[in-house]
Amino acid sequence: MSMQMEARLRESMEHLRQDQSTAAGKSAGNSGNSHQETLLQQLITAVRTQASRLIKLENSCLSNPGPVTPPEAKGGNLQQDVASAEMLDALVTELAKTRAVLEIALKSARQRHLPAGCETALLFPMRSRRIFSSVTPDLPLSLSSFTVCLWAKPVSISNRTVLFSYGTKRNPYEIQLILSGTRALFTVGGEAHLVEGRGVVRGGIWTHICGAWSSEQGIASLWADGHRVAFTPGVAEGHVLPNGGSLQLGQEKNGGGVSGGSGGSGSEMPGFEGGFDAKLAFIGKITGVNMWDRVLTEEEISQLALQDGEGCEQRGNVIGWGLTEIVPHGGAQFIN
């Protein structure tokens, strides 16, 4: 039995080495990462099983010596046990090294590839007032509650950059998701109503951000990577979002006219530049943009934020990533 387990461990290690060689030669996708993780867990289980059996065998021998074994037989069994133990130690050492290398490779792959099963992302290559993406929601935005979520990977940390913005000519700041240094900011009904999460964003790293708000009691919350990082009551209490405003990603419209992108009758085209500020433009990638006309539960937001999950398949009914019309402008583009 011991020799069979050793052979099985050797075979698993060889498969793992082959998978690593294949991953090094070409970019690994989510399915490849999942297969390597599964194989690693199988190998760990096999090692633990072998170790457990050796311990039980040793305890059994100590508690039940049994009949006297001829010296020559004892010598043979002892040599076999020593060889098995040495083999197991070598495999455990090799496993630890392989696991460390694999964890580094998986971490690197997660950052190179898109999170949460998303197949596309929006790239904002530089800071410009001409670069943004306009969004046409599937439902009117006259809402008394909502949750908006997205994945963002900023190239670098700026003093202030806009991820998501909705506003009207009367109030350009109805909804805002903003990055400021390592902070994430969420506003509803104007910049005076601010929810702030500190130390939640890093340059070059995918971060899942959600803002949720309900008109009843004006409860607003900000979430980062599935954890609630800020909670504030009395934010725009009793307020109802007005319909007919302008919704965009990567920029904010701070006045000077309203597009008809979200059901309004404005005379300007969705690609207007008036009112945009290059200093506020986002640089990096955004994916998985979704919006619901309700406040999501903690469990729902946590599931959306799983980087190795399938959050992109959970689409909002107001904005659904991959379903709702999103038009890049001025150099913004969809990438795979």
N, C-alpha and C positions, 0 to 999 in steps of 0.2 A: 504493500500500500504506500509506504514511504517513497519507494522508487517511482511509483506511478505519479504521485503528487509532484515530485521533483521534475519529472518529464513534462508534466502539464505546466509547471511554472516556467520551465525553459521555453516551451512553445509560446506561452503568453508574452514573455519578454522579447522573443524574436519578432512576433507580430507587432509589438509596440515600437521596436526599433525601425521596422519597415515603414510603419505609419509616420514616424518622425522624419525619416528620409524623404518620404513622399511629400510631407508638408513643407520641408525645407526647399524642395524643388519647384513648388508652385504654391500660390496663395491658397490658404485653407479657408473654406466656407464654414457656415454654422453647423452643417451636417457633419463635416469632418471633425470639428471640435467636439461635437457631441459623441461621435464614435470613439475618439481618443479618450474622452472622459469615461465612457462606459467601459472600455477595455482596461483603463487604469483601475477602476473600481473592482472589476473582476479579478485583476491581479492582486490587489490588496486583500480581497476576500480569500483568495487561494492561499496567500502567505499566512494570513491569520488562522485559517483552518489547519494548515500544516503545523503551525506552532502550537495550536491547541491540542492537536493529536499527540505531538511529541511530549507535551507536558503531562497529558493524561497517561501516556505510556510510561513515563518516568515515575509518576506517582503510583501507578499500579505495580510497577516492579519493586518499589520501595516498601509498599504495604503488603504485598503478597510475593515473597521471594520464590515460593514454589520449590520443586525438587532441585537437587544439586545438579548443576550443569557441568559437564566435563570441562577442564581448563581450556582445551583446544577450542571447544565450541564457544566458551565465554570470550576468548580472544577474538574470534571471528565476528561475533555479535558486537563487541565493543568497537572494533574497527569500523564496522558498518555504521554504528550509531554516531561515531565521531565524524565520519565522512558526511553523513546526512546533516549533522549540525553545522559543519563547515560550509556545506553547500547552501543551507538555509541562510546562514549569516551573509554569505556572498550575495545571494539573491536579494536579501533585505537591503544591503548597502547599495546594490545596483538600482533597486527600485526607488530608493530615496533620491539618488542622483537623477534618475529619469523623471521622477515626479517633479523635481525642482525645475528641470529644463522645460518640461511640458507646461508647467504653470506659467512660466515666463512667456512661452510661445503663445499660449491661450490668451494671456493678458494683452500681448501685442496684437493678436488677431482681432480681439474684441474692439480695440481702438481703431484699427485699420478699416474694419468692416462696419456696416450699419447695424444698429442695435434693434432688438425686439422684433426680429423678423421683417424689418422694413426693407423693401427692395429698391427704393429710390430716396434721394434726398435733394434738397435745394442748396446749391452752392452760391454763396455771396463772396465773390473773389476779392473785392476791394471796397474801401469806404468811398461812397459816392452818393450824391443826392439822386442820381439817376437809377441806382441799383436797388430794387425792391421787388416784391411779389404781391400782386393784388389777389384778393380772395373774394369769391362770390358765394356766400353761405346758402345752404339748402333750405333754411327756414328764416323768416323775418327775425331780426334781432331785438324785437320789443320784448325783452326778457326780464323776469323778476328774480331769476336765479340761473346760474350756469357754472360749468367747469370747463376750463380750457387747459389742454396739456400739449406738450411738445418735447422733443429731444433737441438739444442744442450742443454744438461743439465749436466754441469760439476759437479763432486762431490765436488770439491774445486777449488779455484782460484790458479793457478800456474804462475810462472814467464813467461813461454812460453810453449804452448801446441798446437799441430797441429790438426785441424779438417779435412781439405781437402787439398790434395797436388797432383800436377801433374808436372812431370819433365822428362827430357831426360838425357842421359849420358853427353851430352855437357852442358846442363843447368838444374840442378835438381829442380830449383825454377821457373818454367814457370807459375804455378798458386799455390797460397797458401791462405788458410783461417786459421788464427791463433788467438788464445786467449793469451793474456798477461796481467795477473792481471784482471782488469775489462775492459780492452780494447779489441777491435776486430781489427785485421789487415788483409788487403787484398793486395796481390801483384800480378803483372803480368809481365812476362818477366825477373824477377830477383828481388832480395830483395832491389835493389836501388829504385825501383818504388813502393812506399808504400802509401796506403790509410789507415788512422787510425781513428777509432771511440772510444771516451773515455767514460768510465762509462756506458757501455751498457750491461755488463754481470755480473751475480751474481751466486755464487755457489749454487747448489741445485734448481735452477730455470730454467725452459724451456725458451730459447731465440731463436727467429727466425732470422737467419743471411743470408744475400744475398750479393754477390759481382757481379757487372755488369761492363763490359768493352767493348769498341769499338775501333778498330784500327784507325778509322778516328778521327783525333784530339787527340787520346789517352785519351779519356774521361773514367774515372773509378769512380765508386760510391760504397759506402758501406751502407747497410741498416740493421737496427736492429728493430725487432718487427714492421715492416711495415713502418718505418720512415727512411728517408735518413739522416745518421749521418755524412757522409763525402763525399766530391766530389772533384776530382782533375783532371785537364786537363794535357795533355802532358805525360801520362803514357804509355810507350811502343808504342808511335805513329808510325803507319805504320808497326807494327809488325804482323806477322802471327804465330800462335802457330804451332810448329812442331808436326807431327803425330809420333806414334810409341814409346811413352814414357810410364811411369809407373804412374798409378793413384791409390791412396789409401786414406783411411779414418783412422784417429787416429794416423797417423805417417807421416813422410816425408822421402823420399829417398835422401840422400845427396851425392850420387856418388857411384862408385863401381859396376856398372853394371845396366842394364835395363831389366825389365821383358817384356814379350810379351803381357801383359794384355790388352793393348789398340790398338792392331793391329800391334805391332812391331814384329820383327823376332828375338828378343833376345833369348839367349840360356838358361837363368835362368828360374826357375819355379816361378809362381806368389807368392809362399810362402817364397821367399828368405829373409834372415835376414841381409845380407851385407848392410852397409850404414845406418842402422837404429840406432837411439839414444834413449835410455830409458828415458832420461831427457825430451824429446820432446813428449812422448806418452800421449795421451788423456786418462783421467779417467772419466767415466760417460756414458751417453747415447746419441745416435745420431739417428734421424729418419727423414723421409721426404726429403731425398737427391735427388735433381733434378737439371738438367742442360739443358739449351736451347742454340741453336746456334744463338741467337739474344739477344738484350737488352730488357728486359721486361719493360712495362710501370709502372708508379707509382701505378696505380689502380690495376694492376695484382699482384704486389708485396704485396700491402696492403691486398688483399684478401687471398693470401697464408699465411700471418702472423696471420690470425684470429685463436686464440687458440681453439675457439669453432666452427670453420668453417669446411670446407671439403677440406683444402688445399692439403692433400695427394692424392686426386683424380685428381689434376691438375699435370700431369706428364710431365717431360721434354722430348724432342725428342733426346737428346744426352745421358742423364741418366734419367731414369724414376723409381722412387721408387716403388719397388714391381714388376717391369718388367725387369730391367737391372740386369745382373749377378753381384752380390756382394758376395764375399767369405770371411768369417771370418777366421782368423788365430791365433794360439797360445793362445787360451782362450777367444778371442772375440766371441760373440754368439748373435743370434737373440732371442729376448724375446717378449712376448705378453703384 
